[in-house]
Amino acid sequence: MSPIDERLKSLNIVLPDVMPPVVDGYVPAFAPFIRSGDQIHLSGRLGKKDGKPLCGKVGEDISLEQGKVAARGVAVELLAVLKGAVGDLDNVRRIVKLFVMVNGAPNFTEPHRVADGASELLVQVFGERGIHARSVVSAAQVPFGACVEIDMIAELRATQGGGSYSPLSGRTSIIRLVHVPAQKAINNSGRRGG
């Protein structure tokens, strides 16, 4: 068992074997992740309770503590996507950045405390490699009316093959990235670049 798996187990976190849907029944027009060089960008995931979006405004319908727990749950879901993308979380060099959008009541001024639920979990799981940059906003609304949405950027070890996601098949495969010199690349018009 890897050190990351041991930490997850000690936190009573079991990651699903397959990437969970953004929302049951929703077919997104975007990929759950994109690999760019040694970075992997994960699309936003929503705060949920019992597998359904936890809807409402933090500071009005939902308490700060409930929002923080929801953000922690989003971080768990992001880890499931990340593991599905790279195969083994030990291939993650570090968590680079979180962008957190809190569906806050008009006078809610503590979205940063909601985001702490996700940030604290990532540090618990990855240790120093989980310390990341972060931006947090209180938004008028997030998709499906959920209380929080978070996206993440992680850096992978240089030797790790890139993940490729096919929106048509919904499958992830691990591929080896190959550098193509500019003069051999083909641009969008079909002509060779140079």
URTASUL-V284264 format. One record per backbone hydrogen bond with DSSP energy under -0.5 kcal/mol. CO is the residue of the C=O (numbers start at 0). NH is the residue of the N-H. If there is no record, write none. Layout:
co->CO nh->NH
co->CO nh->NH
This chain:
co->1 nh->5
co->2 nh->6
co->3 nh->7
co->4 nh->8
co->5 nh->9
co->6 nh->10
co->7 nh->12
co->8 nh->11
co->11 nh->13
co->12 nh->14
co->22 nh->25
co->25 nh->27
co->31 nh->42
co->33 nh->40
co->35 nh->38
co->37 nh->155
co->38 nh->35
co->39 nh->41
co->39 nh->153
co->40 nh->33
co->41 nh->151
co->44 nh->149
co->46 nh->53
co->48 nh->51
co->51 nh->48
co->52 nh->54
co->53 nh->146
co->56 nh->59
co->56 nh->60
co->56 nh->61
co->57 nh->104
co->61 nh->58
co->61 nh->59
co->62 nh->66
co->63 nh->67
co->64 nh->68
co->65 nh->69
co->66 nh->70
co->67 nh->71
co->68 nh->72
co->69 nh->73
co->70 nh->74
co->71 nh->75
co->72 nh->76
co->73 nh->77
co->74 nh->78
co->75 nh->79
co->76 nh->80
co->77 nh->81
co->78 nh->82
co->79 nh->83
co->80 nh->84
co->81 nh->85
co->82 nh->86
co->85 nh->87
co->87 nh->90
co->88 nh->91
co->90 nh->92
co->90 nh->156
co->93 nh->95
co->93 nh->154
co->95 nh->132
co->96 nh->152
co->97 nh->134
co->98 nh->150
co->99 nh->101
co->99 nh->136
co->100 nh->148
co->101 nh->103
co->101 nh->138
co->102 nh->57
co->104 nh->107
co->109 nh->112
co->109 nh->113
co->110 nh->114
co->111 nh->115
co->113 nh->116
co->114 nh->117
co->114 nh->118
co->115 nh->119
co->116 nh->120
co->117 nh->121
co->118 nh->122
co->119 nh->123
co->120 nh->124
co->121 nh->125
co->122 nh->126
co->125 nh->128
co->126 nh->129
co->127 nh->130
co->128 nh->94
co->132 nh->97
co->134 nh->99
co->136 nh->101
co->136 nh->138
co->138 nh->103
co->141 nh->144
co->142 nh->145
co->144 nh->55
co->146 nh->102
co->147 nh->46
co->148 nh->100
co->149 nh->44
co->150 nh->98
co->151 nh->41
co->152 nh->95
co->152 nh->96
co->153 nh->39
co->154 nh->92
co->154 nh->93
co->156 nh->159
co->161 nh->174
co->163 nh->172
co->164 nh->166
co->165 nh->169
co->165 nh->170
co->170 nh->165
co->172 nh->163
co->172 nh->174
co->174 nh->161
co->174 nh->176
co->178 nh->180
co->180 nh->183
co->180 nh->184
co->181 nh->184
co->184 nh->186
co->184 nh->192
co->186 nh->189
co->190 nh->186
